[in-house]
Every structure is written in C-alpha cells, then in structure tokens.
Amino acid sequence: FFSFLPCCCSLIRMNLTEDDLAMLSEYKGSCREVDSVYQTMEMLYTVVRFANSTFFAGDLEKAYTILKDSLKLFIRLGNSKAIAVASNNLGNTMLTIYRTMTASGEEEMCGLSKKEVVAKGTAYFAHAIKLGEEAYDNFYNEQGWSEECLSFMQFLANRYFNRAMFLLTVKDDHQYPKEAEAMGFRDIQITSDMDLEIVDQCLEMGFKINRVERYDLMMSRIRGKLALIKLG
C-alpha cells in the first residue's frame, strides 16, 4: 500500500493554509449565496484534510467511510466541484484497496469484494472526469486560455492519469478486460497531450511555470508508469 502512494496522483489536496481556513470560519458575508460558498469551501477543506490524514496513515476503511459519506453530502448540496473531488479521491482509494487485497490475498476489504472495488472505482473515476470535462469547458468558454483555465486543465489531466493507473492495474478483474486496457492506454495518451498543451499555452501566453511543481508532476507520472511495468 505505502510503496504505491508515490506512483499515482493520490488524494487531492486543497491549497489552503490555516490562515485561509480561519478566514473562512470567521467570514460573515452580506448575502446567503456568498455565505453558502464560504461554508462549502470550509467543509470541503476539512473533509479532504481529514480523509488525507487517515489515507496516509494506512486506515483505508476510515478514509473510505469519510469520503463515501462526504460524497453523499455534496450530492445533496448539489456542489459539482466537491462531488468531482470526492469521486476522484474515492477512485484512488479503490485502487489502493485493490492493491492491498492483491498483496494480502484478502477476499474482502471495507465490506467490498475485488469485483465490487473494481466496479466502484471505475464508476467514481468516470463521474469525476465527466464533471471535470464539463467544468473545464465552462472555464474555457468564459475565459479562454487563462491561468485559471490551465490550472483546471491540469486537475483534469491528473484525473485521466489516475484512471489510467486504476484501469491498467485492475484490468484482469474488470468486467471487460480488453476495453479497460484500451481505455487505460487511451487515458495515458490524453494525459500526455494535456500535459504538453498546458506547458505550450503557458509559454505562449507568458504565464509563469513553477518548475519544481512541474518536475514533481512528471516524476509522479514516471513512477506510475514504472509501477505498471513491474505489474507486467
């Protein structure tokens, strides 16, 4: 389980500091809509941080329960961004559960069989990517190649890469092995194309590229592909 964590884009982190969280907690807006946005951001930050801590501590059952319950909440609230983040994180959690079951030989984990883990992971990633594509299209239609649009494109590329790692890892237990393998390789190609497009557009538009973050991202891509090679 722990050896695989660097090999994929793991649970999504929100780039908020403790000061940001304090500001959200203390904010008193002038209208109900603004208050709702701030409250949702605070809730999403808290859920992601707590789920991350349990995930990296190796408590998969608790991480799964937290994310599953948070997804139900975000669906009731109708918050598509939070739904997409929770779905992507649940997909990554399903991948880790699958690998843990494979390594340990356990037939069930978190109340799920291998087949159920594969089915749920496939559905979670499909939903996360669908919502991400819709949000990206809205960003691009409204802003064109803005920094915010390219940043969102990177989130979407990461989701495609995560799904590729999942599908190519679980393909032998997937309901449609050949289709899962084909989609996994297709997702890797989409990720590569998007990664290049982001850099090209940043250079063309004169946006600053964080070379450290870019290096870390590319290394995570390489580690993920090496992990797949080891699986054969």
N, C-alpha and C positions, 0 to 999 in steps of 0.2 A: 504493500500500500504506500508506504512513505517513499520508497525508491521511485515510484512513478510520478509523484507530485510535480517534480520539475519538468516532466515530459509533456505536459499539456498546459494550456492556459486554464489554471484552476479557478476556484471560486472568484467571482467578480468582486473587486474592491471598489468602494466609492472614495473618491479623492477629496475627503473632507477631514479637517483637523478637529481637535477637541474644541477649539475656539469656534469653529463653524457650527459644531453641534450645540454649543452653549447659546450661540446666536439664534439658532432655530428654536431651541427650547424656550427662550425668553421673548421671542418675537410676538408682537401683538399688532396685527395688521389692521387695515382700515375697512376691509370688506371680507365677507365669508369666503370668497373664492381664493383670495391670497392666503388667508389663514389655512385653508384646506391644502394648498400646495406645500406650504412650510411644514405642516403636520405630517403629510405623506412623506416628504423628504426625510424628516427626522425618524419616522417609523422604519423606512426602508434602510436607512443607515444603521439603525440599531439591529435590525434583523440580520443584515449582511454581516455586520461585525461579529455578532453572536454566533451565527452559523459558521463563519470562517474559523473562529476560535475552537469550536467543537470539531470541525472537519480536520484541522491541522493537528489537533490533539489525538486524533485517531478514533474519536467517538462517532462512528458513521451513523449509528441508529439515532442518536440525538440530533445530529446535523440534518439527517433526512426528515425527521419529525418536524423540526423547526421550519425547514424550507417548505415542506408539504403544507403545513398549517398556514404559513405566510402566503403561499400561493393562493390558497382558498380565500384568505382575507383580501388580497389585492384584486382577485376576480370579483368579489362582492363590491369593492370600491370602484371597479372599472378602470383601474390605473394600468394602462397598457405597458408603460415603461417598466414599472415594478413587476408586472406579470412576466415580461420578457427576461428580466434579470433573474428572477426566481426560477423560471423554467430552464434557463441556461445552467444555473448552478445545480439544479436538480439533475440535469443531464450529466454533468461532471460527477455528481455524487453517485449516479447509477454506474458510471464507468468504473469508479473506484470500488464500489461494492462488487461488481462483476469480477474485477481482477483479484480482489480479496477472496472471493468464493473459489475462483480458479486455483489460486495458490494454496488455499487451505483444504480444498476438497469438500467444503460445506455445501449441502444441497439447498439450504435456505438461509437467508440473512435479512434482517429487518422485516421479517414476515413475507419475504418475496423469494420465489424460485428464480433460477437463472433466466428462464424464458420470460418471466414477468419483468425482471430487471431490464432485459434487452428491449422488450416491448415498450416499457415506460420511458426508458432513455431515448429511444427513437422518437416517441411522441413529444417528449419535453424539448428536444433539440429542434424538431420540426416547428413547434409553436414559437420558440424563441427566435428562430430565423425568419419565420413568416412576419412576426411583429417587427423585427428589426428591418426587414426589407421595406415594409410599409412606412416606418418612421424615417428611414433613410430617403425614400422617395419624396416624402413631405419636406424634409430638410433641403434636399437638392432643388426642388421646385420653388421653394421660398427664397433660398439663399445662394444657389449655385455652388461654386467651389469655395465656400467659406471655410475658415479654420474649424468651426463647429461641425460643419458637414463632413469634413475629412476625418475629424476625430470620431464621429459616429460611424463612418465607414470602417474605421479600424476596429471598433467594437464588433461590427458585423463580420468582418474578416476573421476575428478571433472565434466567433460562434461557428463559422464554417469549419475552421480548423479543429475546434473541439469536437464537432460532429464527425469529422473525418477520422479522428483518433478513436472515437467511440465505435463507429461502424466497422472500421478495419480491424478493430480488436475483437468485437463480438460477432463478426460475420458468420462464423461456423455455427453459432447458436441462434442466428437470426432466422425468422420465418422464411425469408427469401435471400439466401446467402449470396448468390451471384449479383442480385440487384443491390444488396447492401455494399458489396465490394466495389461495384461500379460507381455507386454514389459517393463512397468514401474517397476514391481516387479523383472523382469529379470535384469534390469539395476541396481537396488539396490544391487542384489547379485553380479553382476560383480564389482560394486564399492567396496563392502566389500572384495571380493577376491583380488582386485588390491591393496587396502589399506594394507592388511596383507602381500601381496607379497613384496611390497615396503619396509616395515619395516624388514621383514625377510632377504631380499637381502642386505639392509644397514648393518644389524648386521653381516651377513656372510662375506661381503666384507670389513667390518671395516670402513664404511662411517659414518660420524657424523650425528646424528639425532637432529634436532632442536626441543626440547621438547615443547617449547612454541608454535611454529607453529603447531606442531602435535596436541597439546591439543586444540588449536583454531579450527583446521580442524575437529577433532572428535566432538567437541561441535556443530559445524555447521551441521554436519550430524545428530546429535541427535535432534537439533531444527527443522530441516527439517522433520524428521520422526514424531515428536510430532505435527507439523502443519498438517500433513496428517491424524493423528489420530483424531484431532479435526474436520477435514472435514468429518470424518466417513468412 
